[in-house]
Amino acid sequence: MILSEVLKEYRSEMNIDKRLKEIGLVNSWEEIAGMAIAKRTSKVYIKEGKLFIHLNSSVVRNELFMVKESLKQRLNEKAGEELVKEIILR
């Protein structure tokens, strides 16, 4: 067995593949949302299928509220599975 297979099996057994995908989505927030929105975002994290987005701008909050479903769809497409079930804007 090669090392990559062992690591893949370990990640699967420890159920960390999903968490790694969540971290990848959060780390790619600027790429997904765009630089203008990312600059006005103070915190982004996923907890129990909910994406929490803390914003510094009420205007951006309203803009994201209007496109929440399409944003959720783009995030899940990037992840390759439904990781984000709901988006919470704060």
Phi and psi restraints in degrees (value plus and minus 20) as a CYANA .aco file:
   2 ILE   PHI    -106.4   -66.4
   2 ILE   PSI     141.3   181.3
   3 LEU   PHI     -76.9   -36.9
   3 LEU   PSI     -60.8   -20.8
   4 SER   PHI     -82.6   -42.6
   4 SER   PSI     -57.3   -17.3
   5 GLU   PHI     -88.1   -48.1
   5 GLU   PSI     -60.1   -20.1
   6 VAL   PHI     -83.3   -43.3
   6 VAL   PSI     -64.7   -24.7
   7 LEU   PHI     -83.5   -43.5
   7 LEU   PSI     -61.5   -21.5
   8 LYS   PHI     -82.6   -42.6
   8 LYS   PSI     -64.1   -24.1
   9 GLU   PHI     -84.3   -44.3
   9 GLU   PSI     -61.1   -21.1
  10 TYR   PHI     -82.8   -42.8
  10 TYR   PSI     -66.5   -26.5
  11 ARG   PHI     -80.8   -40.8
  11 ARG   PSI     -59.1   -19.1
  12 SER   PHI     -86.5   -46.5
  12 SER   PSI     -64.9   -24.9
  13 GLU   PHI     -86.5   -46.5
  13 GLU   PSI     -55.0   -15.0
  14 MET   PHI    -107.3   -67.3
  14 MET   PSI     -21.3    18.7
  15 ASN   PHI      35.5    75.5
  15 ASN   PSI      23.2    63.2
  16 ILE   PHI    -124.7   -84.7
  16 ILE   PSI     -23.8    16.2
  17 ASP   PHI     -79.5   -39.5
  17 ASP   PSI     -64.7   -24.7
  18 LYS   PHI     -83.2   -43.2
  18 LYS   PSI     -64.1   -24.1
  19 ARG   PHI     -83.7   -43.7
  19 ARG   PSI     -58.7   -18.7
  20 LEU   PHI     -83.6   -43.6
  20 LEU   PSI     -58.0   -18.0
  21 LYS   PHI     -86.7   -46.7
  21 LYS   PSI     -59.7   -19.7
  22 GLU   PHI     -81.1   -41.1
  22 GLU   PSI     -64.9   -24.9
  23 ILE   PHI     -82.8   -42.8
  23 ILE   PSI     -60.0   -20.0
  24 GLY   PHI     -81.4   -41.4
  24 GLY   PSI     -60.9   -20.9
  25 LEU   PHI     -84.5   -44.5
  25 LEU   PSI     -65.3   -25.3
  26 VAL   PHI     -82.0   -42.0
  26 VAL   PSI     -61.9   -21.9
  27 ASN   PHI     -88.1   -48.1
  27 ASN   PSI     -41.7    -1.7
  28 SER   PHI    -120.6   -80.6
  28 SER   PSI      -1.0    39.0
  29 TRP   PHI     -75.4   -35.4
  29 TRP   PSI     -64.7   -24.7
  30 GLU   PHI     -81.9   -41.9
  30 GLU   PSI     -60.5   -20.5
  31 GLU   PHI     -85.5   -45.5
  31 GLU   PSI     -60.0   -20.0
  32 ILE   PHI     -96.6   -56.6
  32 ILE   PSI     -67.4   -27.4
  33 ALA   PHI    -107.7   -67.7
  33 ALA   PSI     -44.4    -4.4
  34 GLY   PHI      80.1   120.1
  34 GLY   PSI     134.8   174.8
  35 MET   PHI     -83.9   -43.9
  35 MET   PSI     -59.4   -19.4
  36 ALA   PHI     -81.5   -41.5
  36 ALA   PSI     -63.4   -23.4
  37 ILE   PHI     -93.1   -53.1
  37 ILE   PSI     -61.5   -21.5
  38 ALA   PHI     -79.9   -39.9
  38 ALA   PSI     -55.7   -15.7
  39 LYS   PHI     -86.2   -46.2
  39 LYS   PSI     -46.1    -6.1
  40 ARG   PHI    -119.8   -79.8
  40 ARG   PSI      -7.8    32.2
  41 THR   PHI    -125.4   -85.4
  41 THR   PSI     107.9   147.9
  42 SER   PHI    -116.4   -76.4
  42 SER   PSI     -47.0    -7.0
  43 LYS   PHI    -177.5  -137.5
  43 LYS   PSI     117.8   157.8
  44 VAL   PHI    -158.0  -118.0
  44 VAL   PSI     108.3   148.3
  45 TYR   PHI    -175.6  -135.6
  45 TYR   PSI     140.2   180.2
  46 ILE   PHI    -135.4   -95.4
  46 ILE   PSI     111.3   151.3
  47 LYS   PHI    -162.0  -122.0
  47 LYS   PSI     100.0   140.0
  48 GLU   PHI      33.2    73.2
  48 GLU   PSI      25.0    65.0
  49 GLY   PHI      60.0   100.0
  49 GLY   PSI     -17.0    23.0
  50 LYS   PHI    -130.2   -90.2
  50 LYS   PSI     110.3   150.3
  51 LEU   PHI    -114.0   -74.0
  51 LEU   PSI      96.6   136.6
  52 PHE   PHI    -117.7   -77.7
  52 PHE   PSI     106.7   146.7
  53 ILE   PHI    -143.6  -103.6
  53 ILE   PSI      95.0   135.0
  54 HIS   PHI    -117.1   -77.1
  54 HIS   PSI     102.7   142.7
  55 LEU   PHI    -137.1   -97.1
  55 LEU   PSI     130.4   170.4
  56 ASN   PHI    -115.6   -75.6
  56 ASN   PSI     -24.3    15.7
  57 SER   PHI    -149.9  -109.9
  57 SER   PSI     105.1   145.1
  58 SER   PHI     -89.2   -49.2
  58 SER   PSI     -49.5    -9.5
  59 VAL   PHI     -84.7   -44.7
  59 VAL   PSI     -67.0   -27.0
  60 VAL   PHI     -85.5   -45.5
  60 VAL   PSI     -57.6   -17.6
  61 ARG   PHI     -78.4   -38.4
  61 ARG   PSI     -65.6   -25.6
  62 ASN   PHI     -85.2   -45.2
  62 ASN   PSI     -60.4   -20.4
  63 GLU   PHI     -81.5   -41.5
  63 GLU   PSI     -66.2   -26.2
  64 LEU   PHI     -86.9   -46.9
  64 LEU   PSI     -54.1   -14.1
  65 PHE   PHI     -79.3   -39.3
  65 PHE   PSI     -57.6   -17.6
  66 MET   PHI     -92.7   -52.7
  66 MET   PSI     -43.8    -3.8
  67 VAL   PHI    -136.9   -96.9
  67 VAL   PSI       2.2    42.2
  68 LYS   PHI     -76.3   -36.3
  68 LYS   PSI     -64.5   -24.5
  69 GLU   PHI     -86.2   -46.2
  69 GLU   PSI     -63.2   -23.2
  70 SER   PHI     -88.8   -48.8
  70 SER   PSI     -54.8   -14.8
  71 LEU   PHI     -84.2   -44.2
  71 LEU   PSI     -63.7   -23.7
  72 LYS   PHI     -80.9   -40.9
  72 LYS   PSI     -62.2   -22.2
  73 GLN   PHI     -82.9   -42.9
  73 GLN   PSI     -64.5   -24.5
  74 ARG   PHI     -82.2   -42.2
  74 ARG   PSI     -62.1   -22.1
  75 LEU   PHI     -82.3   -42.3
  75 LEU   PSI     -65.3   -25.3
  76 ASN   PHI     -88.6   -48.6
  76 ASN   PSI     -53.6   -13.6
  77 GLU   PHI     -84.5   -44.5
  77 GLU   PSI     -61.6   -21.6
  78 LYS   PHI     -83.4   -43.4
  78 LYS   PSI     -57.8   -17.8
  79 ALA   PHI     -96.0   -56.0
  79 ALA   PSI     -43.6    -3.6
  80 GLY   PHI      64.2   104.2
  80 GLY   PSI     -14.2    25.8
  81 GLU   PHI    -183.9  -143.9
  81 GLU   PSI     150.3   190.3
  82 GLU   PHI    -103.5   -63.5
  82 GLU   PSI      70.5   110.5
  83 LEU   PHI    -110.6   -70.6
  83 LEU   PSI     -54.7   -14.7
  84 VAL   PHI    -122.9   -82.9
  84 VAL   PSI      94.0   134.0
  85 LYS   PHI    -117.7   -77.7
  85 LYS   PSI     -42.0    -2.0
  86 GLU   PHI    -174.2  -134.2
  86 GLU   PSI     128.0   168.0
  87 ILE   PHI    -136.2   -96.2
  87 ILE   PSI     107.4   147.4
  88 ILE   PHI    -132.0   -92.0
  88 ILE   PSI     100.7   140.7
  89 LEU   PHI    -121.4   -81.4
  89 LEU   PSI     111.1   151.1
